[in-house]
Amino acid sequence: MDRRNEPHRSAIYATTLVAFLAIAGIAVVDPILPAIGEAIGVTAWQVELLFTAYIAVMALGMIPATLASGRFGFKPVLITGVSVVGLAAIGASFSNDIVQLSVLRGVWGLGNAMFFATAMVVLVNLANDREWVVGLFETALGLGFAVGPLLGGLLGEVSWRLPFFVCGIFMVLALAVASRRLREPANPQPRVRLGAIFATYRRPAFVALCAVTAAYNFVFFVVLGYTPLFLGLDVIPLGLAFTGWGLGLAAGILVVGHRLAHRIGAVQTVGVAVAGLLACMVLFATSTGTAMSLVVLVVAGLFMGLANANLTDLALGLGAADRRVATGAFNLVRWGAAAPAPIISGKLAEHGPALPFWVGLGVLAAGALVYLATAHRMAAGHGERVLWARWNRAAARNEHAPEEPVGEAY
C-alpha cells in the first residue's frame, strides 16, 4: 500500500517512537545491575528487585489501564503512561538505596502498563495498512531490546545513574511529540468490562496458551534479569553482550518468526522456540566459560524472538473478540508469571550460580508438557494443524471443527 494513503503517519511514527523508548527502558538496566549492587552495597536478590517490582506492577496495572482506556480514551491514558515513566526514570537517577530504586521502578512499570495497554490498539485504528503498522511496531520493540543495553553500557561506564536520567529525558521528549501528534481513533470504543476480561479464561485453548506463555516468560526474565550477574562482566562489555542478545531477539521477531509461522504455523513455531530455549537453559547451566555463555545468550535471544513474534497473535486469535479484552487477560498472565523470576533467581544464586538456570529449565519443561498436550487445541482455534494430529483422533476432530474467530475487533 502507498504510504501516501496513510493520513496519520506522524501520529503512527510518534507512537512507534514511544514504543521503542519504552522497551529500551526495560533493557537499559541490564548492564548496570552489577554496578548498582556494588555502588549501594546490596546482594544479588536485592538488585533483582529492580526487575521484579517493575514487572509485578506492570502486570497488575494492565487491567486497570485497559479499563481506563475505555472510560477516558486511548490518548489520555497513553500520554499519562509516558509521563509517569519519564518522571520515574529521572527520579531513579537520584535514588540512594534499593528501596527507593525499587519503588520508582514499580512506578515505571505502572507507566509502561498504561502505554502497552493502548499503543497497539491506537496504531491499528490509525493505520489503513494494518500489516505495515504491526511490522513497524515490532521493529520498534526489537530495536529497543537491542539499543537499550548498548545505551545502558555506554552511559553506565560514567555512572549507573546516567542511563536512568537519559532514559527519563528521552521520555520527556517523547511526551512532547506524543501530546502534539497522537490522535484518538475516529470510531468511539465501548467501555471494557472487568467481567469480560476474566471471562476470557473460560476458553480452554486460551488458558493453555497462557500456561505455556507463563512458563516461557518466567524463563525470559531469568535470562534478562539474572544473566547480567552470572556473566560477571564490566559495564560496557555487558552492554555489548546484551546488545547481541537484543539483535538475536530482533532477528527472531523480524526475520524468522513470522516467516516460519507462515510455513509451519504459529503454534508449531512457538514449539520450536520452546525446544530451542530448553536447550539454551541446559547450556547456560553447564557453561564452561564466558565465551560459551555469550554465544548461548545470543542464540537464546533468537529463540525468544520466535516466541515473541507469535504469542500475541495467538492470544488475539484464541481470546475474546475485543482486542483490548484479549490483550488485557493475556498480559496479566504474561507479566504476572514473569515477576517472580528475577528475585527467585537472585536467591537461588546464593546456593549456586547455575541453579537459576536449572530451575528455569524445570519451569519451561512443565510449560513444554502443557504445550504437547494442548497444541492441537490451540492450532484448531487458530485454523492450523500440528504434525502429530494425524496420530491423534481427538485432535483430528478438533481440527475439523469450525475455526474460532480471530478477533479483529477494529
N, C-alpha and C positions, 0 to 999 in steps of 0.2 A: 504493500500500500504506500502511496505517495505521502511522505511526511508533511507535505503542504496541506493535506487534508486533516491535520491534527490542530484544531484551533486552540487547544490548551497546552501547547508544547512547553511553554515557560513554567506553568504550574506542575506539569509532569516532571520536568527536569529538577525543579525545586524540591519536590517530594523525594525524588531519587537521591538528590544530594544529601538530604537529611537522613535517608536510609543508610547511605554509605558512612556518614559520620556516626550514626548510632551503632552500627556494627563495629566500626573501628574503635569506638569507645569501650566495647566489650573486650576486644583483643589487646588494647593498648596496655592493659595491666600485666599481661603475661611476663614480659621481660623484666619488669621491675619488682616482681614478687619477692625474690631473694633479697634485693636491695632494701625493700620496705622492712622485711623481717629483721635484717641486720641493723637498720637505722633506728628502729624503735624498740628493738630487743624483745621480739616475740617468737614463739615456737611455730613450727610448720602448720599445725592445725589452726592456730590463731590467725596466721596470714591467710589461710584458706577461707576465713570468714568473709573476706572481701568478695569472693565469688558467691558463697552460699547466701549471704544477705542480699546480694544483688538479684540472684536467680529466684530466691524464695519470694521476695516482694514482687518481682516481675510476674511470677506465676499467679499469686493471689490478686494482683492488680488487673489481670487480663479481663476477668468477668466484669468488675465494676467499670472498667474503661469501655468495654463493649456496650454495656447498658447506657453509659453516659453518652456515647456517640449517637445512640438512638434518641436520646432525650434532648441533647444540646446541639447536635450536628457534628460532622466529622472534623471540620476545620478548627473549631474552638478546642476540641479535645486534643487534636494533633499538636496545635501550637502550644497548648498548656504543657504537654509532654516534653516538647523540645525545650521550653523554658525551664522546667524542673530539672532536666538533665544538665543544662548549662550551669545552673546555679549549684547543683550538687557537685559537679566536676570541679568548679572553681573552689568551692568550699573544701573539697577533699585535699586540694593542694596546700591548704593552710592547717590541716589536721596535725595533731601532735601525738595521738595514741590510736591503738587499734579499734577502740570503741567508737571514737569519732569517725574514723575512716569507714567502719562497717555500717554505721548508721547512714552516712552520706551515700555509700554505695547502695544501700537499700532504697533511699530516696531516688537515686539514679535509676534503679530498676523500675520504680513506680512510673517515672517519666517515660522510660522505654516501653512499658506496658501500654501507656496511652498512645504512643506512636504506632507500635506494631498492631494494635487493635484496629487502627483506622487507615494506615498508609496504603495497603494493598487495595482495599475497597475504594478509596479515593482515586487511585491510579486507574483501576478498571473502569470506573464510572466516567472519568475524564477522557479516556482514550477511545478513538474509533478502532484502532488496530490493537486488539487485546494481546495478541501474541507478541507484538513489539514491546508493549509496555511491561509485560511479565518478564520478558528477556532482559529488559533494561533494569528492572528491579533486582533480578537475580544477579546480574553483573555487578550492581552496586554492593550487594551482600558479599559476593565472592571477593571483590577488590577490597572491601572493608576488612575482611579477615586477613588479607594479605598485607595491607598497608598499616593496619593498626599495630601489629608487633614491631614493624620496622620503625614506625614513629616512636613507639614506646622505648625501643632500644636506643635510638639516637638521642632522644631527649633525656632519657633516664641516665645516660652516661654523665650528664651535667648534674642532675638531681632527680630523685624519684618523684619529687613534687611537680616537676615541669610538665610531664605528659598529661597529668590531670588538668593543670592550668590551661595548657594549649588546647586540649580537647574541649574545655569549657568555653574558651574564646571561639573556637570553631562553631560550637552550637549556638552561641550568641549571633554569629554571622548568619548561620543557617536560619535562625529565628527571623532575622531581618528580611531574608529572602522569602521565607515561608509566609510571613504575615502580609507581604505585598503580592505574592504570586499565586498562592494556593487558592483554589476555588472549591466551593461546596458543590457536590454533584447536583445537577439540574433537577433530577427526579427525587422528591422527598421520600425518605425511607421510613417505614413504620418502626415503632419502638420495639426493642428487643425485650422479651420477657424472660426472667430468670428461669422459670419452669421450662421454657423451650430449650434452653442450653442443657439442662440436666436430663431432659427427655431424650437427648441425642444418645445418651449412654444406654438406651434400651435397644439400640441396633447392634446385634451380635458382631457383625463384621467390623463395625467402627470400634467397638470395645476391643476386639482382637488387635486391630491396628494400634490402638492406644497402648496396649500391653507391650507390643513389640517396640513401639516408639519410646516408651518409658525406659525399657532396658537399654536401648540404644543411646538415649540422651544421658542416662547415668554415666555410661562409658565415655561419651563425648566430653563430659566435663571432668572425668578422671584424667583424660588426656590433656585437655585445655588447662585445667586448674592445677594438677599435680606435677605434670611433666616438667614445668619450669624449675621446680625444686629438685626433681630427680636428676636432671641433666647436670646441674652444678656448674653452669657456665656464667661468665661475666655478662653484663647487661647488653652490650652490643652484639656479641655472638649469640646470645639467647634471642635477641630481637630478630637476627637474621635466620636463626633456626625456625622460629615460628612464622617468619615470612615465607619460608619454604613450605611449611605446613599449610599456610593460607593459600599459597599458589596451587598446592595439590588439591585443596578443597575447591578452589575456584575452577580448576580443570575438571574435577569430578562433576561439578554443577553445570558448567557452561559448555564443556566439550564432550563429555562421555555420558553423563547421567540421562539426559533426555533421548540421545541417540540410541543408547542401549535399551531404554524403555520402549522405543518405537519398534525395536527388533524382537524383544522377548517379553515385553510388558513391564509395567511399573512395579507390580508385585514381585516378580522374579528379579528385577533389578535391585530391589530392597534386599532380597535374599542373597544376592551376590555381595552386596555391601556388608551385610551381617557376617557372612562367611569370611570375607577378607579381613574385617575388623577383629573377628575372633582370633585369626592367625596373628594379627598385629599385637594383640594383647599378650599372647604367648611369647612372641619375640621380644616385646618390652620386658616382660618378667624374667626372661632368660638372657637378656642382652649381655654381651661380653665386653662392651666398651662404648664410649660416647659416639664414635663414628657409626656403629651399628644402630644405636638408638636414634640418631638423626635421620638415617635412611628410613627406619621404620616410621618415624614421625611424619615424614612427607608422604609415605605410602598410605598411612592411616588417614591423612587428610584427603587423599584421593577417594578412598572408600567412603569416608564420611560425606564427601561431595555427592557420590552416587545416591546415598540415602536422602540427603537434604533436597536433592533435585526432585524427588518423587513422593516423599512422605506427605507434604502439604496437599499435593494434587490428589493423593489417595484419600486424605481426610475430607476434602471437599466432595469427592465422589461418593464416599461412604456415609458421610454425615448428613445433617439437615440440609434442606434445600436453600435456606438463607445462609449465605457465606459467613455473615457475622456470627450466627449461632454455631456453625460448624467449627470455625476457627477459634471461637471462644472456648468451646468444650475441649477441642484438641490441644490448645495451648496451655490450658490449665493442667492437663496431664503431662504434656511435653516438658514444661518448665518445672512443674512441681516435682517430677521424678528426678530432674537434674539437680535440684537444690541441695540435697544432702551429699552429693558425690564429692565435692571438694573438701568439706570438713571431715568426712569419713576417711578420705584418702590421707589427709594430714595426720589423723590419729593413728591409722594403720601404719603409716610410715615410721612411727616411733618403734614399731616392732620388726621392721624390716623394709628396706626401700622398694623391694619388688612386690610386697604384699598388696598394695592398692591395685596393681595390675591383675593379680590372681583373683582378687575379689571382683574386680570389674569383669574378668573373664567369666566368673560364675554367674553374675547377673545377666550378662549378654547371652550366655548359654541357655539360661532359663527363657529369655526372650526368643531365642532361636527355636526352642521346643514349641513355644506357642505359635511361632511362625509356621513351623512344619505341620502343626495340627490344624491350622486355620487358613493357610494361604489360599486354598481352593475357594473358601467362602469370600475372602477379600477380593480375589480375582473375579468371582462371579458377580459381585456387586459393582465391579468396575468394568465389566464387559470383556474380561480377559480369560485366558486359560493358563493352567500351570502344567508343567511337564508330566508330573506324576498323576494327573487327573484321570488318565486313561486306565489306571490300575485301581481307581477308587470310585466305586459305583455311586456313593453318596455325593462325591464331588461332581461326577458327571450329571447327576440330577440337578444339582445347584446350578451348574453352568448352562443348563438348558432352560433355567427359569428366566423370567423377564428381567432385563437389566434394570437396576435401580437408577433413578435419575441422577445425573452428575451434579446437579445443584447449581446451575448457572442462574443465580437469583437476579443478577444485574445485567 
